[in-house]
Amino acid sequence: MSQSSGGPAPASPLRPGFGEFVALLALMMGMTAFSIDNLLPAFGVIGADFALTDPNRVQLLVYAYLIGIGAAQLIYGTLSDVVGRRPALAAGMLIYAGGCVLALVAQSFETLILARVVQGVGAAAARVMAVAIVRDRVEGREMARIMSLVLMVFLTVPIVAPAIGSLILMAGSWHLIFVAMLALAVALTTWFMLRMPETLHPEYRKPFSLRAIGAGMVTTLTNRRAVGYTLAVGFMTGALMTYVGSASQIFQTDIYPLHEWFAAVFASVAALMAVGSFLNASLVRRIGMRRLSHGAACGFVAVSALLVGASLAYAGRPPLLVLCGLIAAAQFLFALCVSNFNSIAMEPLGAVAGTAASFMGAFTTLMAAMLALGIGQAYDGTVLPLTMGYLGLGALTVLSVLWAEKWRLFGH
């Protein structure tokens, strides 16, 4: 059964200790971010190479990848409940590697977009397995603590990934970035297969049955808390992905043409997210998941309102320090919300953890991709679409949490 405290058992030849357990899961989650963020500095070069006339089209390299992740997560969660977590992860990494190879030989932008979808389909396995494995091993506040530590390490990826991408571009073409992604997938698969045991509880292993899969989906969809907090994660992630998709145009080429300084600015904002996740890991035990995340969600709305105000005051182009400071504050609050929202949503669903994790991951990723695509394609040379998107999605997050908690916030 799940351990209620203390984290994973001591290390053995095929059982990582607590630190290695968190690091491996963080790499599984972090690969999804690395595959987005280290490509951002190459957007301008890729657009030029494929002679794109609409600069907003290059954003599709982010959203196509996210759509692939979202669409495939339902498959991996269900598959892992039948065959186990290890085979499901291995299958996903093989697909991801295929997407990397396709990107390396792409002769058109459309083929590159297809490669990104394939990469997303493969990367979905790592994302789903990370959440399901944590739920297999721990629960409650301990789950929230581990997820916060995983998220903290995961959030260091956006700090370094754009810089890595920039360095790779200095050494050669944007194709080398996909070589780096392929190398990461090989390293992750090797580490996982050597050190991570099968965590699916024997009593939770299910035969392949459409009826059983349907029953797991019904259990997930009929739980008000799970649905409400899943919606909240989707809205918050949509805000984050809107920022990621537009960041290169905002900070690298158009509004603030920072060029080689883009990676440093992007990293500074991401660093606040990592700090927020680190603090969450310790605060959640003292304050509780609900009080902490509810307060952060309300704070996100307040900061977003300031972002809109600053944008309007400066005709959509506020001073760089003002914009970065407020976005960093919003992302700090994001980090105090999302891992707790995920943990609260998963808490009552231990018996269908794989199916639940896959449904929630698929729904929130697709939801975030569609929201971010809509807002990102409205980019007009100002930050108004971004900041108004933050405010609207933040308000919808609070409404979703209110509904999940039967219109009461800050409970235990």
C-alpha positions as MATLAB code, in Angstrom:
seq = 'MSQSSGGPAPASPLRPGFGEFVALLALMMGMTAFSIDNLLPAFGVIGADFALTDPNRVQLLVYAYLIGIGAAQLIYGTLSDVVGRRPALAAGMLIYAGGCVLALVAQSFETLILARVVQGVGAAAARVMAVAIVRDRVEGREMARIMSLVLMVFLTVPIVAPAIGSLILMAGSWHLIFVAMLALAVALTTWFMLRMPETLHPEYRKPFSLRAIGAGMVTTLTNRRAVGYTLAVGFMTGALMTYVGSASQIFQTDIYPLHEWFAAVFASVAALMAVGSFLNASLVRRIGMRRLSHGAACGFVAVSALLVGASLAYAGRPPLLVLCGLIAAAQFLFALCVSNFNSIAMEPLGAVAGTAASFMGAFTTLMAAMLALGIGQAYDGTVLPLTMGYLGLGALTVLSVLWAEKWRLFGH';
ca = [
       0.000    0.000    0.000;
       1.043    3.651   -0.254;
       3.451    4.893    2.332;
       1.892    7.765    4.234;
       5.165    9.341    5.336;
       8.872    9.223    5.016;
       9.046    8.919    1.224;
      10.603    6.018   -0.631;
      12.303    3.177    1.156;
      16.124    3.130    1.589;
      18.177    2.551   -1.528;
      18.786   -0.970   -2.826;
      20.251   -2.274   -6.111;
      16.923   -1.504   -7.783;
      15.360    1.012   -5.392;
      16.602    4.607   -5.343;
      16.927    6.488   -2.081;
      14.821    9.579   -1.451;
      17.144   12.047   -3.167;
      17.658    9.892   -6.230;
      13.929    9.121   -6.359;
      13.082   12.833   -6.485;
      15.867   13.593   -8.960;
      14.790   10.852  -11.367;
      11.153   11.902  -11.266;
      12.195   15.536  -11.715;
      14.173   14.586  -14.824;
      11.127   12.730  -16.168;
       9.003   15.844  -15.686;
      11.817   18.170  -16.715;
      12.301   16.527  -20.094;
       8.947   17.952  -21.186;
      10.099   21.474  -20.317;
      13.588   21.003  -21.753;
      12.060   19.991  -25.078;
      10.276   23.346  -25.205;
      12.608   25.831  -23.584;
      15.919   24.934  -25.186;
      14.315   25.434  -28.606;
      13.069   28.974  -27.863;
      16.317   30.773  -28.831;
      16.167   29.041  -32.230;
      12.702   30.341  -33.157;
      14.058   33.185  -35.252;
      16.565   30.963  -37.056;
      13.958   28.274  -37.734;
      11.511   30.866  -39.049;
      14.184   32.204  -41.398;
      15.271   28.737  -42.547;
      11.724   27.811  -43.539;
      10.902   31.320  -44.853;
       7.867   31.783  -42.598;
       5.983   34.938  -43.533;
       3.857   34.986  -40.354;
       6.168   35.218  -37.299;
       3.379   33.905  -35.036;
       3.539   30.524  -36.842;
       6.764   29.599  -35.101;
       4.777   29.415  -31.838;
       3.271   26.197  -33.246;
       6.523   24.438  -32.329;
       5.415   24.802  -28.700;
       1.714   24.083  -29.110;
       2.105   21.098  -31.462;
       4.371   19.487  -28.872;
       1.855   20.173  -26.103;
      -0.999   18.738  -28.183;
       1.029   15.554  -28.677;
       1.616   15.290  -24.933;
      -2.022   15.884  -24.112;
      -3.464   13.481  -26.655;
      -1.195   10.588  -25.623;
      -1.503   10.800  -21.852;
      -4.787    8.880  -21.720;
      -3.088    5.968  -23.464;
      -0.092    5.794  -21.143;
      -2.037    5.978  -17.906;
      -4.371    3.187  -18.943;
      -1.510    1.153  -20.413;
       0.560    1.500  -17.243;
      -2.327    0.232  -15.092;
      -2.282   -2.938  -17.236;
       1.411   -3.627  -17.968;
       3.131   -1.517  -15.290;
       5.000    1.774  -15.147;
       8.372    0.554  -16.489;
       7.194   -0.838  -19.867;
       4.994    2.224  -20.447;
       7.922    4.601  -19.874;
      10.198    2.602  -22.180;
       7.612    2.648  -24.997;
       7.186    6.398  -24.689;
      10.901    7.108  -24.819;
      11.220    5.061  -28.011;
       8.500    7.179  -29.650;
      10.136   10.385  -28.403;
      13.450    9.324  -29.936;
      11.648    8.745  -33.237;
      10.317   12.306  -33.116;
      13.845   13.633  -32.570;
      15.098   11.752  -35.622;
      12.189   13.017  -37.736;
      13.014   16.597  -36.728;
      16.625   16.095  -37.770;
      15.624   15.110  -41.312;
      12.679   17.542  -41.710;
      12.736   19.374  -45.049;
       9.642   21.507  -44.404;
       8.110   23.380  -41.500;
       5.065   21.081  -41.670;
       7.302   18.033  -41.198;
       8.984   19.734  -38.249;
       5.566   20.364  -36.696;
       4.743   16.668  -37.168;
       8.024   15.759  -35.487;
       7.082   17.927  -32.522;
       3.730   16.149  -32.223;
       5.534   12.773  -32.241;
       7.958   14.036  -29.601;
       5.012   15.104  -27.470;
       3.337   11.710  -27.833;
       6.503   10.092  -26.517;
       7.209   12.623  -23.758;
       3.702   12.095  -22.380;
       4.862    8.774  -20.924;
       7.443   10.470  -18.700;
       4.939   13.060  -17.504;
       2.225   10.521  -16.624;
       4.577    7.972  -15.077;
       6.154   10.602  -12.804;
       2.783   11.522  -11.265;
       1.539    7.921  -11.076;
       4.757    6.679   -9.439;
       4.560    9.350   -6.744;
       0.929    8.406   -6.079;
       1.936    4.715   -5.996;
       4.419    5.382   -3.210;
       3.016    8.179   -1.023;
      -0.152   10.160   -0.381;
      -1.557   13.285    1.282;
       0.825   16.043    2.374;
       3.831   13.795    1.775;
       2.745   13.504   -1.848;
       2.448   17.284   -2.055;
       5.931   17.649   -0.539;
       7.535   15.263   -3.025;
       5.680   16.823   -5.948;
       6.928   20.229   -4.809;
      10.517   18.979   -4.737;
      10.041   17.392   -8.166;
       8.549   20.630   -9.460;
      11.398   22.642   -7.935;
      14.006   20.628   -9.843;
      11.749   20.599  -12.901;
      11.510   24.384  -12.791;
      15.267   24.780  -12.895;
      15.054   23.510  -16.471;
      13.665   26.806  -17.873;
      16.508   28.592  -16.068;
      19.223   26.736  -17.963;
      17.508   25.317  -21.079;
      17.400   28.542  -23.166;
      21.049   29.173  -22.329;
      21.892   25.620  -23.415;
      19.947   26.191  -26.622;
      21.835   29.431  -27.253;
      25.190   27.717  -26.705;
      24.213   24.914  -29.069;
      23.263   27.491  -31.715;
      26.676   29.086  -31.327;
      28.241   25.685  -32.032;
      26.120   24.869  -35.066;
      22.608   24.741  -36.503;
      19.299   24.331  -34.680;
      19.396   20.626  -35.625;
      21.931   20.081  -32.836;
      19.252   21.019  -30.305;
      17.293   17.952  -31.340;
      20.458   15.873  -30.973;
      20.633   17.112  -27.369;
      16.994   16.081  -26.825;
      17.759   12.609  -28.180;
      20.754   12.250  -25.854;
      18.609   13.262  -22.882;
      16.002   10.629  -23.731;
      18.673    7.906  -23.892;
      20.141    8.985  -20.539;
      16.735    9.107  -18.839;
      15.670    5.693  -20.129;
      18.937    4.100  -19.051;
      18.774    5.592  -15.547;
      15.121    4.676  -15.078;
      15.468    1.067  -16.228;
      18.570    0.523  -14.079;
      17.281    2.071  -10.861;
      13.493    2.374  -10.672;
      11.551   -0.740   -9.625;
       7.984   -1.399  -10.681;
       5.787    0.676   -8.344;
       2.313   -0.378   -9.460;
       0.701   -2.197   -6.524;
      -0.205   -5.781   -7.500;
      -3.744   -5.304   -6.195;
      -4.188   -2.287   -8.469;
      -2.922   -4.008  -11.623;
      -5.811   -4.347  -14.046;
      -6.423   -6.688  -16.973;
      -6.998   -4.931  -20.265;
     -10.699   -4.254  -20.198;
     -12.597   -1.428  -21.800;
     -15.163   -1.761  -19.044;
     -12.492   -1.373  -16.350;
     -10.967    1.589  -18.161;
     -14.387    3.160  -18.448;
     -15.050    2.558  -14.765;
     -11.771    4.295  -13.870;
     -12.687    7.249  -16.049;
     -16.135    7.457  -14.469;
     -14.570    7.394  -10.985;
     -12.350   10.304  -11.981;
     -15.011   12.334  -13.763;
     -17.618   11.982  -11.044;
     -15.383   13.252   -8.252;
     -16.129   16.933   -7.808;
     -12.804   17.689   -6.157;
     -10.819   15.961   -8.901;
     -12.697   17.732  -11.695;
     -12.581   21.173  -10.090;
      -8.888   21.098   -9.325;
      -8.094   19.608  -12.726;
      -9.803   22.593  -14.341;
      -7.794   24.895  -12.081;
      -4.527   23.251  -13.176;
      -5.586   23.627  -16.811;
      -6.268   27.345  -16.471;
      -3.019   28.003  -14.602;
      -0.967   25.955  -17.048;
      -2.643   27.805  -19.911;
      -1.319   31.075  -18.484;
       2.186   29.632  -18.208;
       2.151   28.259  -21.756;
       0.891   31.580  -23.107;
       3.982   33.205  -21.643;
       6.326   30.480  -22.944;
       4.882   30.616  -26.466;
       5.148   34.401  -26.717;
       8.385   34.932  -24.772;
      10.740   34.756  -27.740;
       8.807   37.390  -29.694;
       8.343   39.639  -26.661;
      11.873   39.496  -25.259;
      14.112   38.433  -28.118;
      12.982   40.209  -31.262;
       9.965   42.546  -31.075;
       9.035   44.576  -27.993;
      12.297   44.274  -26.053;
      14.925   43.152  -28.618;
      17.278   41.612  -26.070;
      18.770   39.129  -28.552;
      21.547   37.235  -26.721;
      20.227   38.451  -23.321;
      16.906   36.683  -23.861;
      18.083   33.506  -22.091;
      19.112   35.477  -18.998;
      15.759   37.282  -18.729;
      13.815   34.065  -19.277;
      15.949   32.350  -16.626;
      15.363   35.111  -14.062;
      11.590   34.661  -14.294;
      11.895   30.883  -14.113;
      14.115   31.159  -11.045;
      11.252   32.673   -9.057;
       9.110   29.664   -9.966;
      11.800   27.331   -8.637;
      12.007   29.341   -5.411;
       8.234   29.165   -5.027;
       8.238   25.415   -5.461;
      11.081   25.026   -2.938;
       9.188   27.076   -0.358;
       6.019   25.137   -1.070;
       7.748   21.876   -0.131;
       8.288   23.163    3.402;
       5.244   25.425    3.796;
       2.700   22.798    2.736;
       3.320   20.710    5.858;
       2.725   23.667    8.176;
      -0.008   25.555    6.363;
      -1.731   22.787    4.429;
      -2.353   22.322    0.724;
      -5.640   24.202    0.573;
      -4.768   27.308    2.552;
      -1.470   27.738    0.739;
      -2.734   27.117   -2.791;
      -5.969   29.073   -2.355;
      -4.063   32.099   -1.085;
      -1.586   31.842   -3.953;
      -4.383   31.610   -6.541;
      -5.995   34.774   -5.191;
      -2.586   36.456   -5.214;
      -2.088   35.403   -8.844;
      -5.291   37.227   -9.793;
      -4.156   40.365   -7.939;
      -0.736   40.384   -9.628;
      -2.363   39.755  -13.011;
      -4.586   42.784  -12.479;
      -1.440   44.861  -11.875;
       0.032   43.440  -15.093;
      -3.011   44.556  -17.059;
      -2.903   47.978  -15.428;
       0.779   48.447  -16.265;
       0.187   47.299  -19.836;
      -2.656   49.736  -20.352;
      -0.706   52.572  -18.769;
       2.172   52.123  -21.229;
       0.181   51.291  -24.388;
       1.039   47.607  -24.196;
       4.790   48.115  -23.725;
       5.560   48.660  -20.038;
       9.166   49.079  -18.842;
      11.082   45.809  -19.010;
      11.779   45.657  -15.275;
       8.138   46.289  -14.414;
       6.901   43.568  -16.752;
       9.507   41.012  -15.694;
       8.984   41.730  -12.004;
       5.232   41.234  -12.188;
       5.477   38.134  -14.401;
       8.054   36.665  -12.013;
       5.719   37.334   -9.075;
       2.853   35.647  -10.923;
       5.006   32.625  -11.741;
       6.139   32.413   -8.106;
       2.482   32.165   -7.090;
       1.879   29.646   -9.888;
       4.454   27.370   -8.246;
       2.543   27.552   -4.944;
      -0.644   26.456   -6.701;
      -0.118   23.758   -9.266;
       1.650   20.980   -7.359;
      -0.872   21.343   -4.536;
      -3.810   21.408   -6.949;
      -2.544   18.184   -8.544;
      -2.115   16.508   -5.177;
      -5.588   17.509   -3.973;
      -7.124   16.254   -7.206;
      -5.293   12.897   -6.981;
      -5.892   12.344   -3.269;
      -9.185   10.413   -3.532;
      -8.148    8.429   -6.622;
      -5.453    6.024   -5.405;
      -7.185    2.912   -6.779;
      -7.199    4.382  -10.314;
      -3.992    6.441  -10.079;
      -2.738    5.617  -13.574;
      -6.045    6.323  -15.294;
      -6.614    9.422  -13.171;
      -3.114   10.814  -13.763;
      -3.422   10.232  -17.490;
      -6.856   11.812  -17.758;
      -5.865   14.837  -15.705;
      -2.599   15.236  -17.561;
      -4.267   14.864  -20.964;
      -7.095   17.223  -20.164;
      -4.971   19.940  -18.562;
      -2.288   19.809  -21.275;
      -4.753   19.955  -24.168;
      -6.752   22.611  -22.374;
      -3.619   24.679  -21.721;
      -2.401   24.247  -25.303;
      -5.703   25.404  -26.784;
      -5.977   28.369  -24.413;
      -2.354   29.394  -25.004;
      -2.692   28.948  -28.770;
      -5.705   31.232  -28.857;
      -4.055   33.913  -26.724;
      -0.628   33.514  -28.342;
      -1.964   33.890  -31.881;
      -3.565   37.178  -30.771;
      -0.065   38.582  -30.214;
      -0.040   42.029  -31.819;
       3.323   43.494  -30.924;
       2.219   44.397  -27.384;
       1.938   42.450  -24.121;
      -1.771   43.192  -23.739;
      -2.961   39.771  -25.003;
      -0.566   38.061  -22.585;
      -1.467   40.115  -19.522;
      -5.218   40.028  -20.141;
      -4.903   36.271  -20.641;
      -3.215   35.998  -17.239;
      -6.021   37.901  -15.551;
      -8.835   35.972  -17.223;
      -7.284   32.558  -16.629;
      -6.428   33.439  -13.032;
     -10.030   34.417  -12.336;
     -11.280   31.153  -13.878;
      -8.809   29.254  -11.674;
     -10.293   30.745   -8.513;
     -13.823   30.002   -9.716;
     -12.898   26.363  -10.390;
     -11.413   25.962   -6.915;
     -14.471   27.582   -5.356;
     -16.723   25.107   -7.165;
     -14.555   22.143   -6.146;
     -14.697   23.231   -2.496;
     -18.448   23.915   -2.564;
     -17.889   27.675   -2.575;
     -15.601   27.822    0.477;
     -11.880   28.630    0.370;
      -9.033   28.109    2.838;
     -10.321   24.864    4.385;
      -8.086   22.138    5.802;
];
